[in-house]
Each structure stands twice: as structure tokens, then as C-alpha cells.
Amino acid sequence: MELIACPQCGKYANPRSALCPFCGGRLGDAKALAAPVCPRCRVGLELRRDDDIELHACPRCDGLWLDPGEFDVMTAESTVYRKEQLKKEYSRPPLPDSSEYLPCARCGKLMVRKNYGRISGVLIDECGRHGIWLDRGELEKIRHFILDGGLEKEQFREIEKNRAELQDLAEKVDDVAFTQKLIHFWDWKRWFFRP
């Protein structure tokens, strides 16, 4: 197997790896450098600027292709709170009936569908290596979800779930400790092996 050089540290790694095992940098591939194509319309994407970020947008369906770093910047709380104002309370949209998987705009492999923030109701399509596809209006829904405290709600929900699991584990440990004390309190050998 032929290894590829990491663009950040220069060490050689497996070309199937998404990240360099030595420095953690993203390993590129030749297809990723190709111009992105809309996964729905199959037309080339146009460059648009939003602040200092270049977005690839479809001229037909208004979908957006965001590289991983671009998506992180566009959905960062500091960016969202600076740009947007909450107009009304966020209401979770119904999940779509169809579960059509889309090809990556860069490499053509099928992307994974995820519910953003686990509870937002906005299904995003993600290629773990190249980026995220957002249909028309999904970026605004994500920003509205963040503005309405959706990320904090998910964090509180996760904290409560972890607290309940820890409490359950503590009860199990207490039961085991009690059983061990009981076993050691009574010398069972005396009972079973009496002369």
C-alpha cells in the first residue's frame, strides 16, 4: 500500500485515514480538491461570501456546502449571537418522511444524516472528511436553535442523564459492597466445613 505525506507534519500515513495519526491534521485527497457539485441538482456550486467566510452555494436549490471549519465558525455561539436576533421561540420542525442519503459534494460517497444538536430537528448531511451539506433554510434554523438556548438544553439533558447513570452505578456499588461485607462478616467456611 502506498502511503501519503501529511500536509502539516510531513510524515507518511495510510491514505484511507481521515486524520494524520502523528499530528491530527486532516489528510487531503485528490477528489477533495475538485470543485464541489450540488448533491441534489448535480450542478457546480458558486462561491458566496458571508463576512470573511467563503460558502459554496447551489444556484438552483440554494443549498450550502460548508467545509468542517466553516461550519464550526458559522454555528459558533459568538458568531450567531453577534449576527442574529431572536424573533420568536424556536419550535422544532417535524422530521422529514424520506431518508434519502446524499453524495458528498467533493468525493461523491454517501454522507451521514445527523440531527444537529441531537434535539434540534434539523437533519444535516455530513461527510466526515470533507464537510456538511445544508438544504435551503437549514443554517437559519440551526442559528435560531442556538439563539433559543438549544445547545444549553441539550447539555443540561446530557448532564441529567449522566447524573442518573452515576446514581444508578453508586447504588449498584453500594449493593456489592454490602454483599462483600456480609460475606466477610460471616465466616462461611465455619458453616460449611464444621468438624
N, C-alpha and C positions, 0 to 999 in steps of 0.2 A: 504494500500500500504506500502510495506517495504522500508524504507529509507536506503541510503548507506552513509558511512562516507567518507568525503573528505580526500584524502591522504595528503593534505597540511595543512589544519587548523583543521581537526578532527570533524567538525560539520556535522550534518546529512542533506542530501539533497535528492531531488527526483532523482531516478536512470535514468529517461529519460532526465534529464538535461545534456548538454554537459559541462557546466561550473558551478562551485560552486557559489551560489548566495551570499555567505558571503565573500569569498576571491578572486573569479575569477579564481581559479585554475581549471585545467582540471579534470573532473571526469572520472576515468577509468572504464572499464567494462571487464568482463572475456574474451570475444572474442577478445578484443584488444591485449591481452597477447599471443594469439595464433600466431604461425609462419605465416607470410604473404604468400599469394599464388598469383601467377600472374593472374590478371583478364582476360587476353587473352588466355594464354596457360594452365591454371589450374595446374601449377607445382609449387613446393616450390621455394621461392626466395633465392638466395645466398647473403651472406654478402660481400661487397666490401668496400674498404677504399679509400676515396678521401680527402687528407690532414688528418684532425682529425675527419672526419665525416664518420660514417658507413652508407652505402647505401645498400638497398636491390635491387638486380638486377635479372632479369629473365635470366636463362642460354640459353633459346631458342630465345626469341624475343628482348633481350637487353633492355627491358623496365625498368624503375626505379620506385621504391616506396620510397617516402620521407615522413617522419613524418613532421608535421607542422613546428616545429622548424628547422629541417634540410633543408626544402625548403627555409625558410627565410634566412638561412645562405648561402645556395648555390646561391641564387639570390640577395644577398645584393650587392649593388654597390661597396663596398670596396673589397669584395671577387672577383667580376667579373673583376674589373679594375686591381687587383693585378695579376690575373691568365691569363687573355686573352688579346689579342691584336687585334685591329680592322684590318681586312684584306681587306674588301670592304664594301660598303654601304649596310645597311640592306634593303632587299626587302621583303615585306610582302608575305608570301606564300598564295596560294588560300585556302579557307576553304574547308574541305573535304565534299564530297557529302553525305556520310552517317552520320547519327546522332545516332550511336549505343552507348547506355549508358552501362558503365561497372560496375561490382560489386566492392565494396571496397575490397582491398586485406586483410583486417583484419576482418571486420564484415560481409561482403557479401551483404550489402544493396547497391542499385544503387547509383552511385556518380553523382554529378552535373558537367556538362561541362561548362567551362568558357573560354572566350578569355582573355589570360593573358594580363594585362595592358590595356584592352579594345580595343586596336588598333593593337596589335602585329600580329594577325592572327594565333597564336599558341593556339590551344584548349587543355586545360588541364582538367583532370578529378579529382575532389576533393570530398573527404568525409570530411564534416565539423568537424567530431570528430577525425578521425584517420590519415589523410594525403592526399597526392597527388600522382597520377599516371602519369608518363610521358612516352610516347612512345619513341622509339629509335630516337635520334637526337633532341628531343624537348628541352632538357636542353641547348644544344648548341645554338639553335635558340633563346631561351629566353635570354641567355647571350649576343648573338650578338645584339639582340634588345636593351638591356640595354646599351651596349657599343656604339651603334649608337645614343644614346640620346633619345630612345623611351619613357622612363618614363618621361623625361622632356617635350617631345612633348605632351604627354597625360596631364601632369599637366598644361601646357600653354593652351591647348584646354579647359580644365575644368575651368581655371581661366577666359578665354574669355567668356565661356558660362555663368558663374556666373555674370560677369560684365554686359553682355547683359540683363540678368534677373533682375539685380538690377536697371539698367537704365529704363527698362520697368516698374518696380514697382514704381520707382521715378516719372515717367510720370503719372502713374495712381493716385498716391498720390497727385500730383500737381493738377490733374483734380478734384479730390474730394475736395481738399482744396479750389480751385477756386469756385466750386459749393456751398460749405458751406459759403464762404464769400459773394457770390451773394445772397444766401438765407437770410443771416443775414443783408445784406446791405438794401435790400428791406424788409420792414416790411409787409409781406404777409397778416397779419391779417387786416391791414388797407384796403387792396384791397378787401378782401373777406367779411369782416364784417363792412362795412361802414354803418353809420346810415342813 
